[in-house]
Amino acid sequence: MISKDDYVLWKNEPTTQAWFEACQQRVEDAKEQLIGTSAEDVAFGAFLRGMIGAYREMMQFTVEDVNEV
């Protein structure tokens, strides 16, 4: 089990912050790709939407979510 204090410390670590920033950049990149994807490429559009959703969910984890696993 992870304490709330340990989780906050981890979230504030420079490496963790860089990792979350990289995840956010992936979301922004995927959104740009999605904008440029033709309507006929349904599979790739669905892949990008799924990737965006996965990154967003991962970035919203709380200490309670982590402790449920």
KEPA-700831 format. One record per residue: residue number from 1; chain; x, y, z of N, C-alpha, C in turn. Coordinates in steps of 0.2 Angstrom, whole numbers. Example, Ala and Ser with C-alpha at 12.3 -4.5 7.8 and 13.67 -1.06 7.14 Angstrom:
# residues 2
<atom><seq>1</seq><mol>A</mol><n_east>66</n_east><n_north>-28</n_north><n_up>39</n_up><ca_east>62</ca_east><ca_north>-22</ca_north><ca_up>39</ca_up><c_east>66</c_east><c_north>-16</c_north><c_up>39</c_up></atom>
<atom><seq>2</seq><mol>A</mol><n_east>64</n_east><n_north>-11</n_north><n_up>35</n_up><ca_east>68</ca_east><ca_north>-5</ca_north><ca_up>36</ca_up><c_east>64</c_east><c_north>0</c_north><c_up>39</c_up></atom>
# end
This chain:
# residues 69
<atom><seq>1</seq><mol>A</mol><n_east>4</n_east><n_north>-6</n_north><n_up>0</n_up><ca_east>0</ca_east><ca_north>0</ca_north><ca_up>0</ca_up><c_east>4</c_east><c_north>6</c_north><c_up>0</c_up></atom>
<atom><seq>2</seq><mol>A</mol><n_east>2</n_east><n_north>11</n_north><n_up>-4</n_up><ca_east>6</ca_east><ca_north>17</ca_north><ca_up>-4</ca_up><c_east>3</c_east><c_north>23</c_north><c_up>0</c_up></atom>
<atom><seq>3</seq><mol>A</mol><n_east>7</n_east><n_north>26</n_north><n_up>4</n_up><ca_east>4</ca_east><ca_north>32</ca_north><ca_up>8</ca_up><c_east>3</c_east><c_north>38</c_north><c_up>4</c_up></atom>
<atom><seq>4</seq><mol>A</mol><n_east>-2</n_east><n_north>42</n_north><n_up>6</n_up><ca_east>-3</ca_east><ca_north>48</ca_north><ca_up>2</ca_up><c_east>3</c_east><c_north>52</c_north><c_up>2</c_up></atom>
<atom><seq>5</seq><mol>A</mol><n_east>7</n_east><n_north>53</n_north><n_up>7</n_up><ca_east>13</ca_east><ca_north>57</ca_north><ca_up>7</ca_up><c_east>18</c_east><c_north>54</c_north><c_up>2</c_up></atom>
<atom><seq>6</seq><mol>A</mol><n_east>19</n_east><n_north>48</n_north><n_up>2</n_up><ca_east>23</ca_east><ca_north>45</ca_north><ca_up>-3</ca_up><c_east>21</c_east><c_north>46</c_north><c_up>-10</c_up></atom>
<atom><seq>7</seq><mol>A</mol><n_east>15</n_east><n_north>46</n_north><n_up>-11</n_up><ca_east>12</ca_east><ca_north>47</ca_north><ca_up>-18</ca_up><c_east>13</c_east><c_north>54</c_north><c_up>-20</c_up></atom>
<atom><seq>8</seq><mol>A</mol><n_east>12</n_east><n_north>59</n_north><n_up>-15</n_up><ca_east>13</ca_east><ca_north>66</ca_north><ca_up>-17</ca_up><c_east>21</c_east><c_north>67</c_north><c_up>-18</c_up></atom>
<atom><seq>9</seq><mol>A</mol><n_east>25</n_east><n_north>64</n_north><n_up>-14</n_up><ca_east>32</ca_east><ca_north>65</ca_north><ca_up>-15</ca_up><c_east>34</c_east><c_north>62</c_north><c_up>-22</c_up></atom>
<atom><seq>10</seq><mol>A</mol><n_east>31</n_east><n_north>56</n_north><n_up>-24</n_up><ca_east>33</ca_east><ca_north>54</ca_north><ca_up>-31</ca_up><c_east>30</c_east><c_north>58</c_north><c_up>-36</c_up></atom>
<atom><seq>11</seq><mol>A</mol><n_east>24</n_east><n_north>61</n_north><n_up>-36</n_up><ca_east>21</ca_east><ca_north>65</ca_north><ca_up>-41</ca_up><c_east>25</c_east><c_north>71</c_north><c_up>-42</c_up></atom>
<atom><seq>12</seq><mol>A</mol><n_east>29</n_east><n_north>74</n_north><n_up>-36</n_up><ca_east>33</ca_east><ca_north>80</ca_north><ca_up>-37</ca_up><c_east>40</c_east><c_north>79</c_north><c_up>-39</c_up></atom>
<atom><seq>13</seq><mol>A</mol><n_east>42</n_east><n_north>73</n_north><n_up>-40</n_up><ca_east>49</ca_east><ca_north>71</ca_north><ca_up>-42</ca_up><c_east>50</c_east><c_north>74</c_north><c_up>-49</c_up></atom>
<atom><seq>14</seq><mol>A</mol><n_east>56</n_east><n_north>77</n_north><n_up>-50</n_up><ca_east>57</ca_east><ca_north>79</ca_north><ca_up>-57</ca_up><c_east>56</c_east><c_north>74</c_north><c_up>-63</c_up></atom>
<atom><seq>15</seq><mol>A</mol><n_east>58</n_east><n_north>68</n_north><n_up>-61</n_up><ca_east>58</ca_east><ca_north>62</ca_north><ca_up>-66</ca_up><c_east>50</c_east><c_north>61</c_north><c_up>-67</c_up></atom>
<atom><seq>16</seq><mol>A</mol><n_east>46</n_east><n_north>61</n_north><n_up>-62</n_up><ca_east>39</ca_east><ca_north>59</ca_north><ca_up>-63</ca_up><c_east>36</c_east><c_north>65</c_north><c_up>-67</c_up></atom>
<atom><seq>17</seq><mol>A</mol><n_east>38</n_east><n_north>71</n_north><n_up>-65</n_up><ca_east>35</ca_east><ca_north>77</ca_north><ca_up>-69</ca_up><c_east>37</c_east><c_north>76</c_north><c_up>-76</c_up></atom>
<atom><seq>18</seq><mol>A</mol><n_east>43</n_east><n_north>75</n_north><n_up>-78</n_up><ca_east>45</ca_east><ca_north>74</ca_north><ca_up>-85</ca_up><c_east>41</c_east><c_north>69</c_north><c_up>-88</c_up></atom>
<atom><seq>19</seq><mol>A</mol><n_east>40</n_east><n_north>63</n_north><n_up>-85</n_up><ca_east>36</ca_east><ca_north>58</ca_north><ca_up>-88</ca_up><c_east>29</c_east><c_north>60</c_north><c_up>-89</c_up></atom>
<atom><seq>20</seq><mol>A</mol><n_east>26</n_east><n_north>63</n_north><n_up>-85</n_up><ca_east>19</ca_east><ca_north>66</ca_north><ca_up>-86</ca_up><c_east>19</c_east><c_north>71</c_north><c_up>-91</c_up></atom>
<atom><seq>21</seq><mol>A</mol><n_east>24</n_east><n_north>75</n_north><n_up>-92</n_up><ca_east>24</ca_east><ca_north>80</ca_north><ca_up>-97</ca_up><c_east>25</c_east><c_north>76</c_north><c_up>-104</c_up></atom>
<atom><seq>22</seq><mol>A</mol><n_east>29</n_east><n_north>71</n_north><n_up>-104</n_up><ca_east>29</ca_east><ca_north>67</ca_north><ca_up>-110</ca_up><c_east>23</c_east><c_north>64</c_north><c_up>-112</c_up></atom>
<atom><seq>23</seq><mol>A</mol><n_east>19</n_east><n_north>61</n_north><n_up>-107</n_up><ca_east>12</ca_east><ca_north>58</ca_north><ca_up>-108</ca_up><c_east>8</c_east><c_north>64</c_north><c_up>-111</c_up></atom>
<atom><seq>24</seq><mol>A</mol><n_east>8</n_east><n_north>70</n_north><n_up>-108</n_up><ca_east>4</ca_east><ca_north>75</ca_north><ca_up>-111</ca_up><c_east>5</c_east><c_north>77</c_north><c_up>-118</c_up></atom>
<atom><seq>25</seq><mol>A</mol><n_east>12</n_east><n_north>77</n_north><n_up>-120</n_up><ca_east>14</ca_east><ca_north>78</ca_north><ca_up>-126</ca_up><c_east>12</c_east><c_north>73</c_north><c_up>-131</c_up></atom>
<atom><seq>26</seq><mol>A</mol><n_east>12</n_east><n_north>67</n_north><n_up>-129</n_up><ca_east>9</ca_east><ca_north>61</ca_north><ca_up>-133</ca_up><c_east>2</c_east><c_north>63</c_north><c_up>-135</c_up></atom>
<atom><seq>27</seq><mol>A</mol><n_east>-2</n_east><n_north>65</n_north><n_up>-130</n_up><ca_east>-9</ca_east><ca_north>66</ca_north><ca_up>-131</ca_up><c_east>-10</c_east><c_north>72</c_north><c_up>-136</c_up></atom>
<atom><seq>28</seq><mol>A</mol><n_east>-6</n_east><n_north>77</n_north><n_up>-135</n_up><ca_east>-6</ca_east><ca_north>83</ca_north><ca_up>-140</ca_up><c_east>-4</c_east><c_north>81</c_north><c_up>-147</c_up></atom>
<atom><seq>29</seq><mol>A</mol><n_east>1</n_east><n_north>77</n_north><n_up>-148</n_up><ca_east>3</ca_east><ca_north>74</ca_north><ca_up>-154</ca_up><c_east>-3</c_east><c_north>70</c_north><c_up>-157</c_up></atom>
<atom><seq>30</seq><mol>A</mol><n_east>-6</n_east><n_north>66</n_north><n_up>-153</n_up><ca_east>-11</ca_east><ca_north>61</ca_north><ca_up>-156</ca_up><c_east>-17</c_east><c_north>65</c_north><c_up>-158</c_up></atom>
<atom><seq>31</seq><mol>A</mol><n_east>-19</n_east><n_north>71</n_north><n_up>-155</n_up><ca_east>-24</ca_east><ca_north>75</ca_north><ca_up>-157</ca_up><c_east>-23</c_east><c_north>78</c_north><c_up>-163</c_up></atom>
<atom><seq>32</seq><mol>A</mol><n_east>-16</n_east><n_north>81</n_north><n_up>-164</n_up><ca_east>-15</ca_east><ca_north>84</ca_north><ca_up>-171</ca_up><c_east>-15</c_east><c_north>78</c_north><c_up>-176</c_up></atom>
<atom><seq>33</seq><mol>A</mol><n_east>-13</n_east><n_north>72</n_north><n_up>-175</n_up><ca_east>-13</ca_east><ca_north>67</ca_north><ca_up>-180</ca_up><c_east>-21</c_east><c_north>66</c_north><c_up>-182</c_up></atom>
<atom><seq>34</seq><mol>A</mol><n_east>-25</n_east><n_north>66</n_north><n_up>-176</n_up><ca_east>-32</ca_east><ca_north>64</ca_north><ca_up>-177</ca_up><c_east>-35</c_east><c_north>69</c_north><c_up>-182</c_up></atom>
<atom><seq>35</seq><mol>A</mol><n_east>-33</n_east><n_north>76</n_north><n_up>-181</n_up><ca_east>-36</ca_east><ca_north>81</ca_north><ca_up>-185</ca_up><c_east>-34</c_east><c_north>80</c_north><c_up>-192</c_up></atom>
<atom><seq>36</seq><mol>A</mol><n_east>-28</n_east><n_north>78</n_north><n_up>-193</n_up><ca_east>-26</ca_east><ca_north>77</ca_north><ca_up>-200</ca_up><c_east>-28</c_east><c_north>70</c_north><c_up>-203</c_up></atom>
<atom><seq>37</seq><mol>A</mol><n_east>-31</n_east><n_north>66</n_north><n_up>-200</n_up><ca_east>-33</ca_east><ca_north>59</ca_north><ca_up>-202</ca_up><c_east>-39</c_east><c_north>60</c_north><c_up>-206</c_up></atom>
<atom><seq>38</seq><mol>A</mol><n_east>-39</n_east><n_north>56</n_north><n_up>-212</n_up><ca_east>-45</ca_east><ca_north>56</ca_north><ca_up>-216</ca_up><c_east>-51</c_east><c_north>52</c_north><c_up>-213</c_up></atom>
<atom><seq>39</seq><mol>A</mol><n_east>-57</n_east><n_north>54</n_north><n_up>-215</n_up><ca_east>-63</ca_east><ca_north>51</ca_north><ca_up>-212</ca_up><c_east>-63</c_east><c_north>44</c_north><c_up>-214</c_up></atom>
<atom><seq>40</seq><mol>A</mol><n_east>-60</n_east><n_north>42</n_north><n_up>-220</n_up><ca_east>-60</ca_east><ca_north>35</ca_north><ca_up>-222</ca_up><c_east>-55</c_east><c_north>30</c_north><c_up>-218</c_up></atom>
<atom><seq>41</seq><mol>A</mol><n_east>-50</n_east><n_north>33</n_north><n_up>-214</n_up><ca_east>-46</ca_east><ca_north>29</ca_north><ca_up>-210</ca_up><c_east>-49</c_east><c_north>28</c_north><c_up>-203</c_up></atom>
<atom><seq>42</seq><mol>A</mol><n_east>-54</n_east><n_north>25</n_north><n_up>-203</n_up><ca_east>-58</ca_east><ca_north>24</ca_north><ca_up>-197</ca_up><c_east>-54</c_east><c_north>20</c_north><c_up>-192</c_up></atom>
<atom><seq>43</seq><mol>A</mol><n_east>-50</n_east><n_north>15</n_north><n_up>-194</n_up><ca_east>-46</ca_east><ca_north>11</ca_north><ca_up>-189</ca_up><c_east>-41</c_east><c_north>15</c_north><c_up>-186</c_up></atom>
<atom><seq>44</seq><mol>A</mol><n_east>-37</n_east><n_north>19</n_north><n_up>-189</n_up><ca_east>-32</ca_east><ca_north>23</ca_north><ca_up>-187</ca_up><c_east>-35</c_east><c_north>29</c_north><c_up>-182</c_up></atom>
<atom><seq>45</seq><mol>A</mol><n_east>-40</n_east><n_north>32</n_north><n_up>-184</n_up><ca_east>-44</ca_east><ca_north>36</ca_north><ca_up>-180</ca_up><c_east>-46</c_east><c_north>33</c_north><c_up>-173</c_up></atom>
<atom><seq>46</seq><mol>A</mol><n_east>-48</n_east><n_north>27</n_north><n_up>-173</n_up><ca_east>-50</ca_east><ca_north>24</ca_north><ca_up>-167</ca_up><c_east>-44</c_east><c_north>22</c_north><c_up>-163</c_up></atom>
<atom><seq>47</seq><mol>A</mol><n_east>-39</n_east><n_north>20</n_north><n_up>-166</n_up><ca_east>-33</ca_east><ca_north>19</ca_north><ca_up>-162</ca_up><c_east>-30</c_east><c_north>25</c_north><c_up>-159</c_up></atom>
<atom><seq>48</seq><mol>A</mol><n_east>-30</n_east><n_north>31</n_north><n_up>-162</n_up><ca_east>-28</ca_east><ca_north>37</ca_north><ca_up>-159</ca_up><c_east>-33</c_east><c_north>39</c_north><c_up>-153</c_up></atom>
<atom><seq>49</seq><mol>A</mol><n_east>-39</n_east><n_north>39</n_north><n_up>-154</n_up><ca_east>-44</ca_east><ca_north>40</ca_north><ca_up>-149</ca_up><c_east>-43</c_east><c_north>36</c_north><c_up>-143</c_up></atom>
<atom><seq>50</seq><mol>A</mol><n_east>-42</n_east><n_north>30</n_north><n_up>-144</n_up><ca_east>-40</ca_east><ca_north>25</ca_north><ca_up>-139</ca_up><c_east>-34</c_east><c_north>27</c_north><c_up>-135</c_up></atom>
<atom><seq>51</seq><mol>A</mol><n_east>-29</n_east><n_north>29</n_north><n_up>-139</n_up><ca_east>-22</ca_east><ca_north>30</ca_north><ca_up>-136</ca_up><c_east>-23</c_east><c_north>37</c_north><c_up>-131</c_up></atom>
<atom><seq>52</seq><mol>A</mol><n_east>-27</n_east><n_north>42</n_north><n_up>-134</n_up><ca_east>-28</ca_east><ca_north>48</ca_north><ca_up>-130</ca_up><c_east>-32</c_east><c_north>46</c_north><c_up>-124</c_up></atom>
<atom><seq>53</seq><mol>A</mol><n_east>-37</n_east><n_north>42</n_north><n_up>-124</n_up><ca_east>-41</ca_east><ca_north>40</ca_north><ca_up>-118</ca_up><c_east>-36</c_east><c_north>37</c_north><c_up>-113</c_up></atom>
<atom><seq>54</seq><mol>A</mol><n_east>-32</n_east><n_north>32</n_north><n_up>-116</n_up><ca_east>-28</ca_east><ca_north>28</ca_north><ca_up>-111</ca_up><c_east>-23</c_east><c_north>33</c_north><c_up>-107</c_up></atom>
<atom><seq>55</seq><mol>A</mol><n_east>-19</n_east><n_north>38</n_north><n_up>-111</n_up><ca_east>-15</ca_east><ca_north>42</ca_north><ca_up>-108</ca_up><c_east>-18</c_east><c_north>47</c_north><c_up>-103</c_up></atom>
<atom><seq>56</seq><mol>A</mol><n_east>-24</n_east><n_north>49</n_north><n_up>-105</n_up><ca_east>-28</ca_east><ca_north>54</ca_north><ca_up>-100</ca_up><c_east>-30</c_east><c_north>50</c_north><c_up>-94</c_up></atom>
<atom><seq>57</seq><mol>A</mol><n_east>-32</n_east><n_north>44</n_north><n_up>-95</n_up><ca_east>-34</ca_east><ca_north>40</ca_north><ca_up>-89</ca_up><c_east>-28</c_east><c_north>39</c_north><c_up>-84</c_up></atom>
<atom><seq>58</seq><mol>A</mol><n_east>-22</n_east><n_north>37</n_north><n_up>-87</n_up><ca_east>-16</ca_east><ca_north>36</ca_north><ca_up>-83</ca_up><c_east>-14</c_east><c_north>42</c_north><c_up>-80</c_up></atom>
<atom><seq>59</seq><mol>A</mol><n_east>-15</n_east><n_north>48</n_north><n_up>-83</n_up><ca_east>-12</ca_east><ca_north>54</ca_north><ca_up>-80</ca_up><c_east>-17</c_east><c_north>56</c_north><c_up>-74</c_up></atom>
<atom><seq>60</seq><mol>A</mol><n_east>-23</n_east><n_north>53</n_north><n_up>-74</n_up><ca_east>-28</ca_east><ca_north>55</ca_north><ca_up>-68</ca_up><c_east>-28</c_east><c_north>51</c_north><c_up>-63</c_up></atom>
<atom><seq>61</seq><mol>A</mol><n_east>-24</n_east><n_north>46</n_north><n_up>-62</n_up><ca_east>-23</ca_east><ca_north>41</ca_north><ca_up>-57</ca_up><c_east>-22</c_east><c_north>45</c_north><c_up>-50</c_up></atom>
<atom><seq>62</seq><mol>A</mol><n_east>-26</n_east><n_north>42</n_north><n_up>-45</n_up><ca_east>-25</ca_east><ca_north>45</ca_north><ca_up>-38</ca_up><c_east>-21</c_east><c_north>40</c_north><c_up>-34</c_up></atom>
<atom><seq>63</seq><mol>A</mol><n_east>-19</n_east><n_north>41</n_north><n_up>-28</n_up><ca_east>-17</ca_east><ca_north>37</ca_north><ca_up>-24</ca_up><c_east>-22</c_east><c_north>31</c_north><c_up>-22</c_up></atom>
<atom><seq>64</seq><mol>A</mol><n_east>-28</n_east><n_north>33</n_north><n_up>-22</n_up><ca_east>-33</ca_east><ca_north>28</ca_north><ca_up>-20</ca_up><c_east>-34</c_east><c_north>23</c_north><c_up>-26</c_up></atom>
<atom><seq>65</seq><mol>A</mol><n_east>-33</n_east><n_north>25</n_north><n_up>-32</n_up><ca_east>-33</ca_east><ca_north>21</ca_north><ca_up>-38</ca_up><c_east>-28</c_east><c_north>16</c_north><c_up>-38</c_up></atom>
<atom><seq>66</seq><mol>A</mol><n_east>-22</n_east><n_north>19</n_north><n_up>-36</n_up><ca_east>-16</ca_east><ca_north>14</ca_north><ca_up>-36</ca_up><c_east>-17</c_east><c_north>9</c_north><c_up>-31</c_up></atom>
<atom><seq>67</seq><mol>A</mol><n_east>-19</n_east><n_north>11</n_north><n_up>-25</n_up><ca_east>-20</ca_east><ca_north>6</ca_north><ca_up>-19</ca_up><c_east>-25</c_east><c_north>1</c_north><c_up>-20</c_up></atom>
<atom><seq>68</seq><mol>A</mol><n_east>-30</n_east><n_north>2</n_north><n_up>-25</n_up><ca_east>-35</ca_east><ca_north>-3</ca_north><ca_up>-27</ca_up><c_east>-32</c_east><c_north>-9</c_north><c_up>-30</c_up></atom>
<atom><seq>69</seq><mol>A</mol><n_east>-27</n_east><n_north>-8</n_north><n_up>-34</n_up><ca_east>-24</ca_east><ca_north>-14</ca_north><ca_up>-37</ca_up><c_east>-20</c_east><c_north>-19</c_north><c_up>-33</c_up></atom>
# end
